[in-house]
Amino acid sequence: MSGNRGFARRDRIAEQIRRELAELIRTELRDPRVGMISLTEVQVSADYAHAKVFFSTLAGSEQLDAVYAGLQHAGGFLRRELGKRISIHATPELHFVFDASLEHGAQLSKLISEAVAISEHSSPADQAPEADPDPR
């Protein structure tokens, strides 16, 4: 039972870290490389020493390296400010990870829309004839 409480506490702290970092990035960070990003998830290690911070960005993939470099550069500042805002034994070291799920979702949506558009514009003559269920 105590193991479940540990997960719940870690989840609460991870969510608090995500909210605080998002606020810090939005209001305090002045690095133009970072721009508009979303923090999609934070995973905290069992000993609270490390936090994986998953982010997505609307910047194109050609800008991803610059966004990542900006986050890495701001990591010390963000960790220091985070330590002032949350009360845990030690502020975890931040590790930024690009979350490509939104990008993949957008690509899938585009493909689905294209497939629907193609099927709506094709005539019945373009479609394969249905097999006769009773060939007698």
A tleap script that builds the chain and sets N, CA, C and O, in Angstrom:
source leaprc.protein.ff14SB
mol = sequence {
  NMET SER GLY ASN ARG GLY PHE ALA ARG ARG
  ASP ARG ILE ALA GLU GLN ILE ARG ARG GLU
  LEU ALA GLU LEU ILE ARG THR GLU LEU ARG
  ASP PRO ARG VAL GLY MET ILE SER LEU THR
  GLU VAL GLN VAL SER ALA ASP TYR ALA HIE
  ALA LYS VAL PHE PHE SER THR LEU ALA GLY
  SER GLU GLN LEU ASP ALA VAL TYR ALA GLY
  LEU GLN HIE ALA GLY GLY PHE LEU ARG ARG
  GLU LEU GLY LYS ARG ILE SER ILE HIE ALA
  THR PRO GLU LEU HIE PHE VAL PHE ASP ALA
  SER LEU GLU HIE GLY ALA GLN LEU SER LYS
  LEU ILE SER GLU ALA VAL ALA ILE SER GLU
  HIE SER SER PRO ALA ASP GLN ALA PRO GLU
  ALA ASP PRO ASP PRO CARG
}
set mol.1.N position { 0.817 -1.192 0.000 }
set mol.1.CA position { 0.000 0.000 0.000 }
set mol.1.C position { 0.863 1.259 0.000 }
set mol.1.O position { 0.537 2.230 -0.682 }
set mol.2.N position { 1.944 1.252 0.747 }
set mol.2.CA position { 2.795 2.445 0.793 }
set mol.2.C position { 3.422 2.724 -0.569 }
set mol.2.O position { 3.732 3.875 -0.875 }
set mol.3.N position { 3.616 1.687 -1.400 }
set mol.3.CA position { 4.157 1.894 -2.736 }
set mol.3.C position { 3.245 2.745 -3.591 }
set mol.3.O position { 3.712 3.583 -4.362 }
set mol.4.N position { 1.930 2.532 -3.457 }
set mol.4.CA position { 0.968 3.326 -4.228 }
set mol.4.C position { 1.002 4.784 -3.819 }
set mol.4.O position { 0.889 5.668 -4.668 }
set mol.5.N position { 1.157 5.052 -2.527 }
set mol.5.CA position { 1.236 6.441 -2.072 }
set mol.5.C position { 2.476 7.115 -2.651 }
set mol.5.O position { 2.446 8.300 -2.983 }
set mol.6.N position { 3.576 6.350 -2.773 }
set mol.6.CA position { 4.794 6.899 -3.362 }
set mol.6.C position { 4.577 7.336 -4.797 }
set mol.6.O position { 5.051 8.396 -5.205 }
set mol.7.N position { 3.848 6.511 -5.579 }
set mol.7.CA position { 3.551 6.882 -6.966 }
set mol.7.C position { 2.660 8.106 -7.014 }
set mol.7.O position { 2.891 9.007 -7.820 }
set mol.8.N position { 1.646 8.154 -6.166 }
set mol.8.CA position { 0.732 9.299 -6.167 }
set mol.8.C position { 1.502 10.579 -5.820 }
set mol.8.O position { 1.294 11.613 -6.454 }
set mol.9.N position { 2.373 10.519 -4.837 }
set mol.9.CA position { 3.160 11.697 -4.457 }
set mol.9.C position { 4.077 12.115 -5.608 }
set mol.9.O position { 4.188 13.297 -5.934 }
set mol.10.N position { 4.727 11.130 -6.213 }
set mol.10.CA position { 5.633 11.435 -7.322 }
set mol.10.C position { 4.849 12.041 -8.488 }
set mol.10.O position { 5.328 12.972 -9.136 }
set mol.11.N position { 3.662 11.525 -8.757 }
set mol.11.CA position { 2.826 12.079 -9.826 }
set mol.11.C position { 2.424 13.522 -9.517 }
set mol.11.O position { 2.444 14.381 -10.398 }
set mol.12.N position { 2.062 13.777 -8.272 }
set mol.12.CA position { 1.680 15.143 -7.881 }
set mol.12.C position { 2.859 16.091 -8.037 }
set mol.12.O position { 2.700 17.203 -8.540 }
set mol.13.N position { 4.026 15.663 -7.614 }
set mol.13.CA position { 5.223 16.510 -7.719 }
set mol.13.C position { 5.588 16.723 -9.188 }
set mol.13.O position { 5.956 17.830 -9.581 }
set mol.14.N position { 5.488 15.671 -9.998 }
set mol.14.CA position { 5.790 15.806 -11.431 }
set mol.14.C position { 4.849 16.823 -12.072 }
set mol.14.O position { 5.283 17.650 -12.873 }
set mol.15.N position { 3.564 16.766 -11.724 }
set mol.15.CA position { 2.604 17.720 -12.292 }
set mol.15.C position { 2.887 19.129 -11.797 }
set mol.15.O position { 2.764 20.089 -12.558 }
set mol.16.N position { 3.266 19.265 -10.528 }
set mol.16.CA position { 3.603 20.587 -9.999 }
set mol.16.C position { 4.840 21.140 -10.716 }
set mol.16.O position { 4.884 22.322 -11.056 }
set mol.17.N position { 5.827 20.300 -10.941 }
set mol.17.CA position { 7.031 20.719 -11.665 }
set mol.17.C position { 6.656 21.167 -13.079 }
set mol.17.O position { 7.145 22.191 -13.555 }
set mol.18.N position { 5.786 20.402 -13.754 }
set mol.18.CA position { 5.367 20.762 -15.111 }
set mol.18.C position { 4.693 22.132 -15.126 }
set mol.18.O position { 5.002 22.972 -15.971 }
set mol.19.N position { 3.769 22.353 -14.189 }
set mol.19.CA position { 3.054 23.641 -14.135 }
set mol.19.C position { 4.004 24.797 -13.847 }
set mol.19.O position { 3.941 25.831 -14.513 }
set mol.20.N position { 4.878 24.631 -12.867 }
set mol.20.CA position { 5.800 25.703 -12.482 }
set mol.20.C position { 6.791 26.011 -13.605 }
set mol.20.O position { 7.071 27.176 -13.889 }
set mol.21.N position { 7.321 24.959 -14.244 }
set mol.21.CA position { 8.255 25.198 -15.351 }
set mol.21.C position { 7.562 25.903 -16.512 }
set mol.21.O position { 8.138 26.802 -17.126 }
set mol.22.N position { 6.334 25.501 -16.814 }
set mol.22.CA position { 5.593 26.151 -17.898 }
set mol.22.C position { 5.414 27.631 -17.602 }
set mol.22.O position { 5.571 28.472 -18.487 }
set mol.23.N position { 5.090 27.943 -16.368 }
set mol.23.CA position { 4.911 29.342 -15.964 }
set mol.23.C position { 6.245 30.089 -16.047 }
set mol.23.O position { 6.294 31.214 -16.545 }
set mol.24.N position { 7.310 29.477 -15.567 }
set mol.24.CA position { 8.634 30.115 -15.623 }
set mol.24.C position { 9.055 30.381 -17.070 }
set mol.24.O position { 9.552 31.460 -17.391 }
set mol.25.N position { 8.855 29.403 -17.926 }
set mol.25.CA position { 9.248 29.563 -19.331 }
set mol.25.C position { 8.423 30.678 -19.969 }
set mol.25.O position { 8.948 31.493 -20.727 }
set mol.26.N position { 7.138 30.708 -19.659 }
set mol.26.CA position { 6.245 31.709 -20.257 }
set mol.26.C position { 6.545 33.112 -19.758 }
set mol.26.O position { 6.507 34.063 -20.539 }
set mol.27.N position { 6.845 33.262 -18.462 }
set mol.27.CA position { 6.945 34.606 -17.888 }
set mol.27.C position { 8.374 35.098 -17.645 }
set mol.27.O position { 8.611 36.305 -17.676 }
set mol.28.N position { 9.316 34.212 -17.408 }
set mol.28.CA position { 10.662 34.625 -16.996 }
set mol.28.C position { 11.738 34.406 -18.049 }
set mol.28.O position { 12.735 35.129 -18.072 }
set mol.29.N position { 11.553 33.424 -18.915 }
set mol.29.CA position { 12.599 33.072 -19.863 }
set mol.29.C position { 12.574 34.032 -21.047 }
set mol.29.O position { 11.531 34.231 -21.671 }
set mol.30.N position { 13.706 34.615 -21.348 }
set mol.30.CA position { 13.784 35.609 -22.423 }
set mol.30.C position { 14.566 35.094 -23.632 }
set mol.30.O position { 14.903 35.873 -24.524 }
set mol.31.N position { 14.852 33.813 -23.671 }
set mol.31.CA position { 15.636 33.247 -24.773 }
set mol.31.C position { 14.744 33.099 -26.011 }
set mol.31.O position { 13.784 32.328 -25.986 }
set mol.32.N position { 15.048 33.824 -27.089 }
set mol.32.CA position { 14.195 33.756 -28.286 }
set mol.32.C position { 14.208 32.376 -28.950 }
set mol.32.O position { 13.310 32.068 -29.734 }
set mol.33.N position { 15.198 31.552 -28.655 }
set mol.33.CA position { 15.249 30.217 -29.258 }
set mol.33.C position { 14.120 29.331 -28.746 }
set mol.33.O position { 13.642 28.447 -29.456 }
set mol.34.N position { 13.701 29.575 -27.513 }
set mol.34.CA position { 12.699 28.699 -26.907 }
set mol.34.C position { 11.314 28.993 -27.468 }
set mol.34.O position { 10.605 28.059 -27.842 }
set mol.35.N position { 10.909 30.238 -27.537 }
set mol.35.CA position { 9.631 30.583 -28.159 }
set mol.35.C position { 8.447 29.868 -27.537 }
set mol.35.O position { 8.366 29.685 -26.322 }
set mol.36.N position { 7.544 29.474 -28.398 }
set mol.36.CA position { 6.313 28.834 -27.933 }
set mol.36.C position { 6.512 27.323 -27.825 }
set mol.36.O position { 6.579 26.619 -28.833 }
set mol.37.N position { 6.605 26.843 -26.602 }
set mol.37.CA position { 6.682 25.402 -26.382 }
set mol.37.C position { 5.595 25.005 -25.397 }
set mol.37.O position { 5.090 25.827 -24.633 }
set mol.38.N position { 5.251 23.743 -25.432 }
set mol.38.CA position { 4.328 23.166 -24.452 }
set mol.38.C position { 5.054 22.064 -23.715 }
set mol.38.O position { 5.737 21.239 -24.323 }
set mol.39.N position { 4.906 22.053 -22.414 }
set mol.39.CA position { 5.457 20.956 -21.625 }
set mol.39.C position { 4.358 19.910 -21.524 }
set mol.39.O position { 3.321 20.140 -20.901 }
set mol.40.N position { 4.592 18.764 -22.138 }
set mol.40.CA position { 3.545 17.747 -22.231 }
set mol.40.C position { 3.535 16.797 -21.042 }
set mol.40.O position { 2.485 16.266 -20.682 }
set mol.41.N position { 4.690 16.578 -20.433 }
set mol.41.CA position { 4.754 15.634 -19.310 }
set mol.41.C position { 6.075 15.819 -18.584 }
set mol.41.O position { 7.070 16.253 -19.165 }
set mol.42.N position { 6.063 15.481 -17.303 }
set mol.42.CA position { 7.292 15.418 -16.516 }
set mol.42.C position { 7.302 14.074 -15.814 }
set mol.42.O position { 6.305 13.671 -15.215 }
set mol.43.N position { 8.425 13.384 -15.889 }
set mol.43.CA position { 8.602 12.117 -15.180 }
set mol.43.C position { 9.739 12.309 -14.184 }
set mol.43.O position { 10.849 12.687 -14.557 }
set mol.44.N position { 9.449 12.045 -12.916 }
set mol.44.CA position { 10.438 12.225 -11.852 }
set mol.44.C position { 10.964 10.858 -11.449 }
set mol.44.O position { 10.191 9.911 -11.302 }
set mol.45.N position { 12.289 10.750 -11.268 }
set mol.45.CA position { 12.883 9.486 -10.843 }
set mol.45.C position { 12.446 9.165 -9.409 }
set mol.45.O position { 12.003 10.048 -8.674 }
set mol.46.N position { 12.574 7.908 -9.027 }
set mol.46.CA position { 12.119 7.459 -7.711 }
set mol.46.C position { 12.803 8.223 -6.573 }
set mol.46.O position { 12.201 8.441 -5.522 }
set mol.47.N position { 14.061 8.631 -6.781 }
set mol.47.CA position { 14.783 9.359 -5.731 }
set mol.47.C position { 14.648 10.880 -5.878 }
set mol.47.O position { 15.281 11.634 -5.139 }
set mol.48.N position { 13.824 11.327 -6.830 }
set mol.48.CA position { 13.562 12.755 -7.073 }
set mol.48.C position { 14.813 13.538 -7.498 }
set mol.48.O position { 14.817 14.768 -7.448 }
set mol.49.N position { 15.856 12.842 -7.910 }
set mol.49.CA position { 17.087 13.526 -8.301 }
set mol.49.C position { 17.051 13.999 -9.754 }
set mol.49.O position { 17.782 14.917 -10.128 }
set mol.50.N position { 16.206 13.377 -10.569 }
set mol.50.CA position { 16.150 13.705 -11.993 }
set mol.50.C position { 14.702 13.849 -12.437 }
set mol.50.O position { 13.812 13.162 -11.938 }
set mol.51.N position { 14.485 14.749 -13.377 }
set mol.51.CA position { 13.155 14.930 -13.972 }
set mol.51.C position { 13.313 15.020 -15.482 }
set mol.51.O position { 14.042 15.870 -15.993 }
set mol.52.N position { 12.622 14.133 -16.189 }
set mol.52.CA position { 12.553 14.218 -17.647 }
set mol.52.C position { 11.402 15.150 -17.964 }
set mol.52.O position { 10.266 14.916 -17.553 }
set mol.53.N position { 11.705 16.206 -18.696 }
set mol.53.CA position { 10.705 17.212 -19.051 }
set mol.53.C position { 10.442 17.080 -20.547 }
set mol.53.O position { 11.280 17.455 -21.367 }
set mol.54.N position { 9.269 16.543 -20.897 }
set mol.54.CA position { 8.904 16.343 -22.291 }
set mol.54.C position { 8.257 17.613 -22.819 }
set mol.54.O position { 7.374 18.182 -22.178 }
set mol.55.N position { 8.703 18.055 -23.993 }
set mol.55.CA position { 8.172 19.289 -24.568 }
set mol.55.C position { 7.834 19.091 -26.039 }
set mol.55.O position { 8.401 18.238 -26.722 }
set mol.56.N position { 6.902 19.898 -26.501 }
set mol.56.CA position { 6.595 19.959 -27.933 }
set mol.56.C position { 6.677 21.425 -28.333 }
set mol.56.O position { 6.615 22.321 -27.491 }
set mol.57.N position { 6.815 21.647 -29.620 }
set mol.57.CA position { 6.935 23.008 -30.111 }
set mol.57.C position { 6.221 23.152 -31.444 }
set mol.57.O position { 6.122 22.204 -32.223 }
set mol.58.N position { 5.728 24.352 -31.688 }
set mol.58.CA position { 5.107 24.647 -32.973 }
set mol.58.C position { 6.146 25.057 -34.005 }
set mol.58.O position { 5.850 25.144 -35.197 }
set mol.59.N position { 7.361 25.308 -33.541 }
set mol.59.CA position { 8.448 25.629 -34.478 }
set mol.59.C position { 8.707 24.397 -35.333 }
set mol.59.O position { 8.521 23.271 -34.872 }
set mol.60.N position { 9.123 24.596 -36.539 }
set mol.60.CA position { 9.377 23.477 -37.435 }
set mol.60.C position { 10.535 22.613 -36.953 }
set mol.60.O position { 11.297 23.007 -36.070 }
set mol.61.N position { 10.652 21.439 -37.542 }
set mol.61.CA position { 11.710 20.510 -37.137 }
set mol.61.C position { 13.095 21.098 -37.366 }
set mol.61.O position { 14.055 20.702 -36.704 }
set mol.62.N position { 13.208 22.053 -38.313 }
set mol.62.CA position { 14.511 22.687 -38.556 }
set mol.62.C position { 14.917 23.579 -37.379 }
set mol.62.O position { 16.095 23.904 -37.232 }
set mol.63.N position { 13.962 23.975 -36.547 }
set mol.63.CA position { 14.232 24.832 -35.389 }
set mol.63.C position { 14.420 24.026 -34.096 }
set mol.63.O position { 14.779 24.585 -33.059 }
set mol.64.N position { 14.176 22.717 -34.163 }
set mol.64.CA position { 14.191 21.891 -32.959 }
set mol.64.C position { 15.527 21.943 -32.219 }
set mol.64.O position { 15.548 22.017 -30.990 }
set mol.65.N position { 16.637 21.904 -32.949 }
set mol.65.CA position { 17.954 21.949 -32.304 }
set mol.65.C position { 18.140 23.252 -31.532 }
set mol.65.O position { 18.700 23.250 -30.435 }
set mol.66.N position { 17.674 24.362 -32.099 }
set mol.66.CA position { 17.802 25.658 -31.431 }
set mol.66.C position { 16.928 25.707 -30.176 }
set mol.66.O position { 17.349 26.225 -29.142 }
set mol.67.N position { 15.711 25.165 -30.273 }
set mol.67.CA position { 14.812 25.135 -29.108 }
set mol.67.C position { 15.450 24.303 -27.995 }
set mol.67.O position { 15.481 24.713 -26.834 }
set mol.68.N position { 15.955 23.137 -28.369 }
set mol.68.CA position { 16.601 22.254 -27.393 }
set mol.68.C position { 17.821 22.940 -26.763 }
set mol.68.O position { 18.015 22.862 -25.550 }
set mol.69.N position { 18.634 23.603 -27.572 }
set mol.69.CA position { 19.820 24.312 -27.062 }
set mol.69.C position { 19.404 25.419 -26.093 }
set mol.69.O position { 20.051 25.621 -25.065 }
set mol.70.N position { 18.319 26.139 -26.420 }
set mol.70.CA position { 17.824 27.192 -25.534 }
set mol.70.C position { 17.366 26.638 -24.198 }
set mol.70.O position { 17.624 27.236 -23.153 }
set mol.71.N position { 16.683 25.488 -24.224 }
set mol.71.CA position { 16.231 24.859 -22.978 }
set mol.71.C position { 17.424 24.375 -22.154 }
set mol.71.O position { 17.454 24.540 -20.934 }
set mol.72.N position { 18.403 23.778 -22.827 }
set mol.72.CA position { 19.606 23.310 -22.128 }
set mol.72.C position { 20.329 24.480 -21.467 }
set mol.72.O position { 20.774 24.390 -20.323 }
set mol.73.N position { 20.435 25.576 -22.209 }
set mol.73.CA position { 21.119 26.761 -21.707 }
set mol.73.C position { 20.394 27.327 -20.484 }
set mol.73.O position { 21.033 27.799 -19.544 }
set mol.74.N position { 19.069 27.279 -20.500 }
set mol.74.CA position { 18.266 27.836 -19.402 }
set mol.74.C position { 18.070 26.846 -18.254 }
set mol.74.O position { 17.477 27.195 -17.233 }
set mol.75.N position { 18.559 25.626 -18.410 }
set mol.75.CA position { 18.321 24.575 -17.424 }
set mol.75.C position { 18.702 24.950 -16.006 }
set mol.75.O position { 17.937 24.687 -15.079 }
set mol.76.N position { 19.858 25.553 -15.812 }
set mol.76.CA position { 20.309 25.942 -14.473 }
set mol.76.C position { 19.399 26.992 -13.857 }
set mol.76.O position { 19.016 26.896 -12.692 }
set mol.77.N position { 19.060 27.994 -14.654 }
set mol.77.CA position { 18.153 29.049 -14.191 }
set mol.77.C position { 16.796 28.452 -13.819 }
set mol.77.O position { 16.248 28.757 -12.760 }
set mol.78.N position { 16.250 27.591 -14.704 }
set mol.78.CA position { 14.938 26.997 -14.439 }
set mol.78.C position { 14.953 26.132 -13.187 }
set mol.78.O position { 14.001 26.154 -12.406 }
set mol.79.N position { 16.021 25.376 -12.991 }
set mol.79.CA position { 16.124 24.521 -11.803 }
set mol.79.C position { 16.203 25.377 -10.536 }
set mol.79.O position { 15.560 25.066 -9.533 }
set mol.80.N position { 16.979 26.436 -10.584 }
set mol.80.CA position { 17.127 27.333 -9.433 }
set mol.80.C position { 15.780 27.971 -9.072 }
set mol.80.O position { 15.385 27.989 -7.907 }
set mol.81.N position { 15.088 28.490 -10.078 }
set mol.81.CA position { 13.787 29.125 -9.842 }
set mol.81.C position { 12.748 28.103 -9.376 }
set mol.81.O position { 11.903 28.404 -8.532 }
set mol.82.N position { 12.820 26.913 -9.926 }
set mol.82.CA position { 11.911 25.838 -9.520 }
set mol.82.C position { 12.112 25.510 -8.048 }
set mol.82.O position { 11.148 25.273 -7.320 }
set mol.83.N position { 13.374 25.496 -7.612 }
set mol.83.CA position { 13.683 25.228 -6.209 }
set mol.83.C position { 13.066 26.242 -5.261 }
set mol.83.O position { 12.754 25.921 -4.114 }
set mol.84.N position { 12.889 27.482 -5.748 }
set mol.84.CA position { 12.264 28.524 -4.919 }
set mol.84.C position { 10.747 28.349 -4.847 }
set mol.84.O position { 10.107 28.827 -3.910 }
set mol.85.N position { 10.175 27.665 -5.839 }
set mol.85.CA position { 8.718 27.579 -5.945 }
set mol.85.C position { 8.114 26.305 -5.372 }
set mol.85.O position { 6.956 26.306 -4.955 }
set mol.86.N position { 8.875 25.225 -5.346 }
set mol.86.CA position { 8.313 23.979 -4.820 }
set mol.86.C position { 9.104 23.538 -3.596 }
set mol.86.O position { 10.292 23.830 -3.461 }
set mol.87.N position { 8.433 22.845 -2.730 }
set mol.87.CA position { 9.106 22.423 -1.494 }
set mol.87.C position { 9.280 20.905 -1.494 }
set mol.87.O position { 8.410 20.156 -1.050 }
set mol.88.N position { 10.428 20.484 -2.005 }
set mol.88.CA position { 10.827 19.080 -1.888 }
set mol.88.C position { 12.276 19.068 -1.416 }
set mol.88.O position { 12.971 20.083 -1.464 }
set mol.89.N position { 12.709 17.919 -0.966 }
set mol.89.CA position { 14.030 17.764 -0.366 }
set mol.89.C position { 15.132 18.354 -1.244 }
set mol.89.O position { 15.948 19.149 -0.777 }
set mol.90.N position { 15.150 17.963 -2.511 }
set mol.90.CA position { 16.159 18.479 -3.443 }
set mol.90.C position { 15.494 18.726 -4.784 }
set mol.90.O position { 14.655 17.935 -5.216 }
set mol.91.N position { 15.851 19.791 -5.433 }
set mol.91.CA position { 15.295 20.088 -6.755 }
set mol.91.C position { 15.950 19.167 -7.768 }
set mol.91.O position { 17.177 19.101 -7.842 }
set mol.92.N position { 15.146 18.450 -8.554 }
set mol.92.CA position { 15.728 17.490 -9.500 }
set mol.92.C position { 16.485 18.173 -10.637 }
set mol.92.O position { 16.191 19.306 -11.018 }
set mol.93.N position { 17.458 17.454 -11.158 }
set mol.93.CA position { 18.167 17.895 -12.352 }
set mol.93.C position { 17.208 17.736 -13.528 }
set mol.93.O position { 16.533 16.713 -13.644 }
set mol.94.N position { 17.145 18.734 -14.396 }
set mol.94.CA position { 16.187 18.724 -15.497 }
set mol.94.C position { 16.813 18.165 -16.769 }
set mol.94.O position { 17.911 18.558 -17.163 }
set mol.95.N position { 16.097 17.242 -17.404 }
set mol.95.CA position { 16.525 16.653 -18.670 }
set mol.95.C position { 15.402 16.880 -19.675 }
set mol.95.O position { 14.304 16.349 -19.510 }
set mol.96.N position { 15.667 17.661 -20.706 }
set mol.96.CA position { 14.633 18.004 -21.681 }
set mol.96.C position { 14.608 16.976 -22.817 }
set mol.96.O position { 15.646 16.595 -23.358 }
set mol.97.N position { 13.384 16.538 -23.164 }
set mol.97.CA position { 13.193 15.511 -24.185 }
set mol.97.C position { 12.088 15.985 -25.124 }
set mol.97.O position { 11.008 16.368 -24.674 }
set mol.98.N position { 12.357 15.958 -26.425 }
set mol.98.CA position { 11.341 16.364 -27.404 }
set mol.98.C position { 10.250 15.302 -27.474 }
set mol.98.O position { 10.541 14.113 -27.608 }
set mol.99.N position { 9.011 15.728 -27.385 }
set mol.99.CA position { 7.849 14.846 -27.479 }
set mol.99.C position { 7.257 15.011 -28.872 }
set mol.99.O position { 6.626 16.025 -29.170 }
set mol.100.N position { 7.462 14.021 -29.712 }
set mol.100.CA position { 7.026 14.109 -31.109 }
set mol.100.C position { 5.581 13.666 -31.298 }
set mol.100.O position { 5.105 13.647 -32.433 }
set mol.101.N position { 4.865 13.310 -30.238 }
set mol.101.CA position { 3.516 12.768 -30.399 }
set mol.101.C position { 2.566 13.767 -31.054 }
set mol.101.O position { 1.731 13.367 -31.865 }
set mol.102.N position { 2.671 15.064 -30.723 }
set mol.102.CA position { 1.789 16.051 -31.351 }
set mol.102.C position { 2.085 16.181 -32.838 }
set mol.102.O position { 1.176 16.310 -33.658 }
set mol.103.N position { 3.361 16.145 -33.170 }
set mol.103.CA position { 3.763 16.232 -34.570 }
set mol.103.C position { 3.252 15.015 -35.346 }
set mol.103.O position { 2.749 15.149 -36.461 }
set mol.104.N position { 3.386 13.827 -34.745 }
set mol.104.CA position { 2.886 12.611 -35.395 }
set mol.104.C position { 1.369 12.666 -35.536 }
set mol.104.O position { 0.821 12.254 -36.558 }
set mol.105.N position { 0.696 13.174 -34.513 }
set mol.105.CA position { -0.758 13.307 -34.568 }
set mol.105.C position { -1.194 14.235 -35.685 }
set mol.105.O position { -2.163 13.953 -36.389 }
set mol.106.N position { -0.486 15.333 -35.849 }
set mol.106.CA position { -0.813 16.282 -36.923 }
set mol.106.C position { -0.598 15.637 -38.292 }
set mol.106.O position { -1.393 15.846 -39.207 }
set mol.107.N position { 0.475 14.854 -38.435 }
set mol.107.CA position { 0.730 14.175 -39.703 }
set mol.107.C position { -0.363 13.155 -39.997 }
set mol.107.O position { -0.829 13.052 -41.132 }
set mol.108.N position { -0.776 12.394 -38.973 }
set mol.108.CA position { -1.842 11.418 -39.168 }
set mol.108.C position { -3.154 12.098 -39.548 }
set mol.108.O position { -3.867 11.628 -40.435 }
set mol.109.N position { -3.473 13.204 -38.877 }
set mol.109.CA position { -4.698 13.941 -39.208 }
set mol.109.C position { -4.674 14.414 -40.657 }
set mol.109.O position { -5.684 14.342 -41.358 }
set mol.110.N position { -3.527 14.895 -41.096 }
set mol.110.CA position { -3.396 15.362 -42.479 }
set mol.110.C position { -3.608 14.206 -43.453 }
set mol.110.O position { -4.316 14.350 -44.451 }
set mol.111.N position { -2.992 13.054 -43.160 }
set mol.111.CA position { -3.153 11.893 -44.040 }
set mol.111.C position { -4.605 11.428 -44.083 }
set mol.111.O position { -5.113 11.076 -45.148 }
set mol.112.N position { -5.272 11.425 -42.934 }
set mol.112.CA position { -6.673 11.012 -42.882 }
set mol.112.C position { -7.529 11.974 -43.693 }
set mol.112.O position { -8.396 11.548 -44.457 }
set mol.113.N position { -7.284 13.279 -43.527 }
set mol.113.CA position { -8.042 14.277 -44.289 }
set mol.113.C position { -7.833 14.097 -45.789 }
set mol.113.O position { -8.779 14.206 -46.569 }
set mol.114.N position { -6.601 13.823 -46.189 }
set mol.114.CA position { -6.316 13.611 -47.612 }
set mol.114.C position { -7.029 12.366 -48.127 }
set mol.114.O position { -7.575 12.377 -49.230 }
set mol.115.N position { -7.029 11.294 -47.338 }
set mol.115.CA position { -7.695 10.057 -47.746 }
set mol.115.C position { -9.198 10.263 -47.862 }
set mol.115.O position { -9.817 9.752 -48.795 }
set mol.116.N position { -9.790 10.994 -46.940 }
set mol.116.CA position { -11.225 11.279 -46.989 }
set mol.116.C position { -11.543 12.116 -48.219 }
set mol.116.O position { -12.519 11.846 -48.919 }
set mol.117.N position { -10.727 13.128 -48.487 }
set mol.117.CA position { -10.954 13.982 -49.650 }
set mol.117.C position { -10.875 13.179 -50.946 }
set mol.117.O position { -11.669 13.400 -51.860 }
set mol.118.N position { -9.940 12.266 -51.028 }
set mol.118.CA position { -9.795 11.436 -52.227 }
set mol.118.C position { -11.016 10.533 -52.394 }
set mol.118.O position { -11.555 10.403 -53.493 }
set mol.119.N position { -11.450 9.908 -51.289 }
set mol.119.CA position { -12.587 8.992 -51.389 }
set mol.119.C position { -13.881 9.737 -51.708 }
set mol.119.O position { -14.757 9.183 -52.373 }
set mol.120.N position { -14.018 10.974 -51.248 }
set mol.120.CA position { -15.229 11.747 -51.530 }
set mol.120.C position { -15.270 12.198 -52.985 }
set mol.120.O position { -16.352 12.404 -53.535 }
set mol.121.N position { -14.116 12.354 -53.612 }
set mol.121.CA position { -14.071 12.846 -54.990 }
set mol.121.C position { -14.003 11.727 -56.022 }
set mol.121.O position { -14.043 12.000 -57.222 }
set mol.122.N position { -13.902 10.486 -55.587 }
set mol.122.CA position { -13.833 9.403 -56.563 }
set mol.122.C position { -15.253 8.985 -56.934 }
set mol.122.O position { -16.153 8.995 -56.094 }
set mol.123.N position { -15.442 8.620 -58.194 }
set mol.123.CA position { -16.778 8.220 -58.654 }
set mol.123.C position { -16.993 6.736 -58.375 }
set mol.123.O position { -16.023 5.999 -58.194 }
set mol.124.N position { -18.243 6.288 -58.338 }
set mol.124.CA position { -18.505 4.857 -58.095 }
set mol.124.C position { -17.834 3.974 -59.139 }
set mol.124.O position { -17.473 2.837 -58.833 }
set mol.125.N position { -17.658 4.466 -60.362 }
set mol.125.CA position { -17.000 3.664 -61.399 }
set mol.125.C position { -15.528 3.438 -61.086 }
set mol.125.O position { -14.933 2.468 -61.556 }
set mol.126.N position { -14.934 4.335 -60.287 }
set mol.126.CA position { -13.524 4.195 -59.920 }
set mol.126.C position { -13.303 3.112 -58.877 }
set mol.126.O position { -12.191 2.611 -58.714 }
set mol.127.N position { -14.371 2.756 -58.171 }
set mol.127.CA position { -14.231 1.790 -57.086 }
set mol.127.C position { -14.338 0.377 -57.645 }
set mol.127.O position { -15.030 0.145 -58.636 }
set mol.128.N position { -13.661 -0.551 -57.015 }
set mol.128.CA position { -13.667 -1.942 -57.453 }
set mol.128.C position { -15.066 -2.522 -57.285 }
set mol.128.O position { -15.746 -2.236 -56.300 }
set mol.129.N position { -15.500 -3.343 -58.253 }
set mol.129.CA position { -16.834 -3.960 -58.111 }
set mol.129.C position { -16.836 -4.926 -56.938 }
set mol.129.O position { -15.834 -5.573 -56.634 }
set mol.130.N position { -17.995 -5.003 -56.286 }
set mol.130.CA position { -18.099 -5.920 -55.152 }
set mol.130.C position { -18.250 -7.336 -55.692 }
set mol.130.O position { -18.877 -7.558 -56.727 }
set mol.131.N position { -17.675 -8.271 -54.983 }
set mol.131.CA position { -17.786 -9.670 -55.400 }
set mol.131.C position { -19.203 -10.147 -55.155 }
set mol.131.O position { -19.822 -9.806 -54.147 }
set mol.132.N position { -19.710 -10.939 -56.084 }
set mol.132.CA position { -21.054 -11.496 -55.948 }
set mol.132.C position { -21.001 -12.585 -54.890 }
set mol.132.O position { -20.236 -13.538 -55.037 }
set mol.133.N position { -21.797 -12.474 -53.820 }
set mol.133.CA position { -21.714 -13.465 -52.744 }
set mol.133.C position { -22.172 -14.852 -53.194 }
set mol.133.O position { -21.769 -15.852 -52.599 }
set mol.134.N position { -23.007 -14.930 -54.235 }
set mol.134.CA position { -23.499 -16.232 -54.707 }
set mol.134.C position { -23.202 -16.352 -56.185 }
set mol.134.O position { -24.018 -15.947 -57.012 }
set mol.135.N position { -22.033 -16.909 -56.540 }
set mol.135.CA position { -21.613 -16.903 -57.949 }
set mol.135.C position { -22.383 -17.882 -58.834 }
set mol.135.O position { -21.998 -18.016 -59.996 }
set mol.136.N position { -23.434 -18.578 -58.395 }
set mol.136.CA position { -24.172 -19.550 -59.230 }
set mol.136.C position { -24.902 -18.905 -60.302 }
set mol.136.O position { -25.568 -19.578 -61.088 }
savepdb mol mol.pdb
quit
